[in-house]
């Protein structure tokens, strides 16, 4: 039997350091045997500049002055998680199909969220998120993931027994070529710092099932689009006697999860993550 040991969301480290209020785009619900964490996809700054994580008080104030608040990413995270949790609780039978159907239902709610908006893939991009969640039942973990939210099962020595996988395809040597309609942009400026580049990347690479089928760079996010579901992975994980911990977390925790020594430190004292620059959420279940 597992019990909920810990669950918390942390803001950017610099915001916590200077006690600044900032819009939180992670959201989670964790109950006795049911959990879900979502990470809202970062919005464009209102001034058109590229977003970067603040590392100083000046940068933190600048972000707060130029970032959407309220944020559509926060709305997407909350709607997705709450819908998934509520729907799972209504299931008479929990299995892999039930988990996927609950994910689809929650994604449909994000379609409703975006339905009256004019999407331009820039400031008016989809309100969306990535997520991971599941149910612990009868010595089995039924779960899902999309994007860089993760679930891990660890033994009592903090070794990884199970790890979710990303369906995103990252090809580091693939160059995003500039289409002819962007000839007015210098080649030297065709990069992530240019908002037109970012808009093109989201439009052509996110939830692109054709690129996925052809093993080309692409990534998934829960936008409300039907094709987003093609990037959702589901799992049936037997919880053996070796399993001691079940973790669910957003990508801000990644730097603390690389070694079993680091995982032990975090499980023993999760607040050690607070000063790290990223927003992050961690949920921990422990066998009792």
Secondary structure as GFF3:
##gff-version 3
##sequence-region A 1 288
A	DSSP	beta_strand	2	10	.	.	.	ID=ss1
A	DSSP	alpha_helix	13	17	.	.	.	ID=ss2
A	DSSP	beta_strand	26	30	.	.	.	ID=ss3
A	DSSP	beta_strand	34	40	.	.	.	ID=ss4
A	DSSP	alpha_helix	57	66	.	.	.	ID=ss5
A	DSSP	alpha_helix	72	89	.	.	.	ID=ss6
A	DSSP	alpha_helix	96	114	.	.	.	ID=ss7
A	DSSP	beta_strand	129	137	.	.	.	ID=ss8
A	DSSP	beta_strand	140	146	.	.	.	ID=ss9
A	DSSP	beta_strand	150	155	.	.	.	ID=ss10
A	DSSP	beta_strand	160	163	.	.	.	ID=ss11
A	DSSP	three_ten_helix	180	182	.	.	.	ID=ss12
A	DSSP	three_ten_helix	187	189	.	.	.	ID=ss13
A	DSSP	alpha_helix	195	205	.	.	.	ID=ss14
A	DSSP	alpha_helix	209	213	.	.	.	ID=ss15
A	DSSP	three_ten_helix	226	231	.	.	.	ID=ss16
A	DSSP	beta_strand	233	238	.	.	.	ID=ss17
A	DSSP	beta_strand	243	249	.	.	.	ID=ss18
A	DSSP	three_ten_helix	251	256	.	.	.	ID=ss19
A	DSSP	alpha_helix	260	268	.	.	.	ID=ss20
A	DSSP	three_ten_helix	270	273	.	.	.	ID=ss21
A	DSSP	beta_strand	280	287	.	.	.	ID=ss22
###
